[in-house]
Amino acid sequence: MSGRYRRGLAVVDASLGVFRDRPRLAILPLSSLVLVGCAYAAIGVAILHYGLVEAVFTNRIVKYGVMFAGLAVSSGVGVFFNAAVVHCAAGHFAGEEVTVGDGLAAAWRARSRIAKWALLSATVGTVLYIAEDNVPGVGTITRSILELTWGLLTFFAVPVIVTDRTDALRSDLRRSGTAFSRTWGESVSATFGIGLALLPATLAGIFLLGVAYLSMTGVAATLTGVIGGLLLVATIVIAQVLGMVVRTALYRYATTGERVGPLEELEPDAILSE
């Protein structure tokens, strides 16, 4: 089992090479962050404009409605731009000269499936929060476990959307779950590996923001805060790109047996073996 985790970390290391070859992929998750931020700001402005601040905290219908809208927006926008990254990664693995525009075009062609996934994810997320608030015995820990289970089941949802041509959500869920069951060790360790690789920059960003807020004033505080914020944004962007590159390669191997991208550097007999 430890071998599976070591191979997962090796996949992360190899994925950095793909990012170096295609640095413009960072534009996609960065655009996702900007659009989600703008959408949340628009929702906040609407809440303030229509005087719904109190209702968000006291009226369950308004509260869950706002929650559903927020989840749907973040999920839809996130999946859209991640789908663009997956398309570009798959093209890179095939030796094609793909651009960010090609990725966006591919994501746009899959917009109806992406919208369905966004609505499904928002529904699941909202239902879990409703259950936590209203169903006896369902607490934060239970909700967190259910959310983790959902996350593992849909781990390969974006590669499924991009590479498979089905319109049935049930079929997509089954394909994602099956691929994860075949690569669970590599998938989990690669995900943790990305987080560990970027942890120093993340901690540095948090530290700079804390110092700027607690110990500085004026221009120094502004500059320090900006640097800290940029570090955090950079880690989020890089993590998204690496995560999608890894998932694209692992999904290809889980479904076709073909070793592409970061998997090419591993020994054929070692991949997915115990």
N, C-alpha and C positions, 0 to 999 in steps of 0.2 A: 504493500500500500504506500509506503514511504517513497517508493520509486515513482509512483504516479504523481505525487506532489512535486518531486524534483523535476519531472518532465514538464509539469505545468509551469514551473518557474523558468525553465529553459525556453518554453514557448514565449513567455513574456519578453525575455531578453532578445530573442530573435525578432519579435514584433517591433522593437525599437528601430530596427533597420528599415522596416517598411515605412515607418513614420519619417525617418530621415530622408527616404527617397521621395516621399509625398508630403512635405510639410504643409502644403496648402490645404490639406484635409482639415487642419485646425480651424479653417474658416467655418466649417459646417457646425460643429458643436458650439462655437462662439456665437454664430448666428442664432442657434437654438436658444442659448442663454439670453441673448438680447430680446428675442421675440417673446419668450416666456415672461421675462421681466416686464416688457411693455404690456403684455396681456394682463398680467396681474395688476399692474398700475391702473389699467383701464377698468378692471373689475373694482378696484379700490375706489376710483373716482366715481364710478356709478353708485357704489354703496353710499358714499358720502353725499352725492348729489340728490339721491332719493331718500336720504335720511334713514338708511337701513342699518346703521351701526348697532343700535340697541337690539334690533330684531335679529341680527346675526347671532347674538348671544342669548336671546330669550325665546325666539321663535324657531322651533325645530325645522319647520319646512324651509324657511329662509336659510337657516344654517346649513342644512344638508344640500340645499340647492346650490349655494355658493361653493360648498365643498366639491360637489359634483362638477361644477363648471371649471373650478381650478384644476381638478385632477384631469378632466378631459382635455383642457388646453395644454397642460404640461406633458401629458402622455402623447397627445397627437403631434405636437411640435417636436418633442423629443424623438419619437419613432420616425417621423418624416426625415429629419436630418441624419439620424443614425442609419436609416435606410440608404441615404445617399453615400455615407461612408462605406457601408457594406458593398454597395455596387462598385465603388472605386477600388476597394480592396480586392474584390473578386476579379476585376479587370486587371489590376496590377499582378495578381497571381497568374493570370493567363498571358502575361506579357504584352498587354494592350496599353496604349497611351490614353488613359482616361483622364478627364478633367473634372473639376468640381461641378461644372455645368452639366456634364454627363450624369453625374450622380444625382443632381437635383432633378434632371429630366426623368431618370429612372424612378425616383421617389414620387414624382408627380404622376407617373403612369400607374403607380400603385396606390394612389390617393384614396380610393374607395375602401381598399382593404385596411389602409392605415387608419381611416376614420372609424371603421368597425372595431379595430383593436383599441383605439382610444376610448370609444364609448364603453366597450367591455371592461377595460381596465378601470375607468372611472366608476362604473357600476359596482365592480367588485370592491374597490377601495371604499366607496361610500357605504355599501352594505356592511362592510366590516366595522366601520365606525358607528353605524347605527346599532349594530349588534352589541358593540362594546357599551354603548350608552343605555340600551334598553333591554338586553337579554340577560337574565340572571346567570352568573357563572362565567360570562364572557368578559374578561378584563383586558388590560393592556398587554399582558404577557401572551394570552391566548390570541389576541389580534395580531401581535407581532409574529407569532409562530405561523399563523395562517397567511400573513403577508409574505413571510419567508418561503413558505410552500408555493405560493402563487409565483413568486419571483423565480424559483427554481424551475417550475413547470414552464414558464414563459421565457426562460433564459435565452433560447434560440429563436424567439419570435421574430426578430427583425430579419435574420438571414432567411427564415421561412418565407416571410412576406416578399423579400426581394427575389429569391431564387425559385420558389415553387409557385405554380400557377393554379391555385385553388381559391375558391371563394367561400369555403366552409370554415368557420372559426373552429369547429370541433376537430376537423382534420388538421388544421394548423397547430392546435394545442397538442394533439397526439404526436405530430411530427417533432415538435419542439421538445416535448417530454421524453420521447424515445431517444432523440439525439443526446439529451442531457444524461439519460441513464447510461448511455454508452461511453460518455466522456466525463462523468461526474468528478473524478479525481483531478483531471487536468483542468476542467472548467473552474472548480472551486479554488484550486491552488493558483491558477493564472489570475483570477480575480483578486485574491489576497496579495499575490505578487505585485500586481499593478499598484495596489494601495501602499504596500511596503516600499516600493521603489520611489513613490512620490511623497512618502511621509515626511522626509526632511523639509521639502519645499512647503508642504502644507503647514507644518508646525512653525516654520519661519514666517509664513504669511500671517498666521494667527498671532504669533508673538509680536510682530510689527504693528498689527492693528491694535493689540492690547496696549502696547507702549504708547502709541499715538493717542489713544483715548484716555489713558490713565495718567501719563507722565509728561505729555507735551502740550504745547499750545502754539497757535499761530501757524506760520509757514512750515515750520519743522514738523508739526503734527500732521499737516495736510500732506506733505511729501511722504512722510513715513507711512501714513495710512494708505496713500495711493499705491506705494510700492507693495505693501502687504496685501492689498486687494488684488493687485495685478498677479502676485504670486499665487493666490488662491484661485483666481480665474484660470491661470495657466495650468495649474494642476488638474482642474476639472476638465479643461479642454483636452489635455494630453491623455487623461484617464479614459475619456470617452472614445477617442480615436483608437488607442491601444486595445480597449475592451472590444470594440467592434471588429478590429483586425483579427484578434484572437478568436472571437466567436465565428467569424467567417471561415477561418481555416479549420477550426474544430468541427464546424457543421459540415463542411465539405468532406472531411475524412469520415465523420460518423455516418454519412449518407451514401458516399460513393467509394470510400476506401482510398481516395486520392490524397496524397500528401502535397500540400501547397503552402507557400509562404513560410511562416515560422516553423511549420512541421517538417519541412524539407531537411532541416539541420539535425533532426533526430534520426536514430537508427530505425529502419523499418520494422524490425522485430520487437523493438522496445515500445512502440506506440500502443497505448491502450492495453498493454499486457499487465498481468499482475506481478 
